[in-house]
Amino acid sequence: PKTTRPRTTTRAFPETFLGLPVYWGTELIAAIGVANRPRGYDKESAVFLEPLLFSVGTLLQSHRDEQQRIAAERKQEQLRSECKYIETSLQSIASTVASVTGSSYFHSLVKQLSTVLSVDAAFIGVLGGDVKDGIDIVTLYDRGEVQDGIRHALDASACEKIIADGARHYLSGLRKKFPRDALLRSRGWESCLGVTQRDVSGQVLGMLA
């Protein structure tokens, strides 16, 4: 049998409406609206609702403060977790390479850095007499492969920026940022973090990336 749906009398749009801002101090934080009062709205209606606006503003600000407190606590917990992870990682690296000497020390160091930090590659670079001469990569560990004695030109390279700034990180698009960097092209790296290594006088000796 065929059934007939009853007609709805609900209006799609309000015939009368009053919108009011909600402030906390001088900051606009919300708005409330009421609609379809048979007699409409006037200034007295707005005055009548002022205590409600104050209460809504207080509740909303209290909620925002609570959300900010929770976010700050989560950030602190994340920082503590990251610090603990770094501490554990450094201890793991130190314990692994402590008994290693000579060139094997650098091999072990970059391998452990790559493993502990869960990255594809790590390398140690040493500057020559003149920065323009480039950088000597003492040891490079890249996805299980170890290489020594790689000469890398610094001009227009990511290493040049790292050495100039002291520390630098790139989350993505590394090869697009440095299209002339031969090392990036050959290795296919897309992100990196690098820091310079200095002597007691502050002179840059090289870098770790």
Secondary structure, 3 states (H helix, E strand, C coil): CCCCCCCCCCCCCCCCEEEEEEEECCEEEEEEEEECCCCCCCHHHHHHCHHHHHHHHHHHHHHHHHHHHHHHHHHHHHHHHHHHHHHHHHHHHHHHHCCCCCHHHHHHHHHHHHHHCCCCEEEEEEECCCHHHCEEEEEEEECCEEEEEEEECCCCCHHHHHHHHCEEEECCCHHHHCCCCHHHHHHCCCCEEEEEEECCCCCEEEEEC
